[in-house]
Amino acid sequence: MKAFGKLFSRNMKLMLGNVWRRELIMLVLCVIAVFQYAKIGQRPLFSDVMQGISDFRGNPYFPMSWFLIVIFNQVVIGDSFRKLILHDYPLVASISLGRYLFCSVLNLFSVGGANVLLLLVMTRHHSLHFTWTAAFCLLLFLACFAFLTLIFSPVICEGLVVIIAVLTIFADGMPFFGRLMFVRGTAILPGDVLAALLMLIIIAWCGFRIKQLDFI
């Protein structure tokens, strides 16, 4: 347990060293977007940001605050999970790959979970059910993204994240990701479950592929 604690601490320092600049930039952008949201909607600051697509005086506008919050974690993590596995693992190769991967996932969720908690507290929600649903969706989405960066270029993966977020805004009924908008309803539908299972399958597939990858 002590050795695992040292590994967790070591990996956390490596990950935070890679992401802290992006974290700061994204936090500033989110705060600016939330201020702008309050100005446009004439609502109290930080209120109902996760409402999603809105109609202000008959003119729907792009929910920039919601968009930035959805892509926040993926932009912050970027290629740091990929580096942690493919670049930094050989330095401690005496530890089994499975144990190292488990620790790295905990590091990922520690950083991503802290961001989700911060953003959900910042943006204040309508119900506890929606808050837990949004937190689960954001973290599963982050895990799927992180594992995909092991197989594909992080730039491609981040482009996919942006496309999914934009489709969620303009396509009503988008499974799973639509649950991140309060305005789209909070009920869990069969399509949401299938989408979540698909992401879990992608994570498992990427996990099985790790041993076939070239470590730096």
Disulfide bonds with the S-S distance in Angstrom:
none
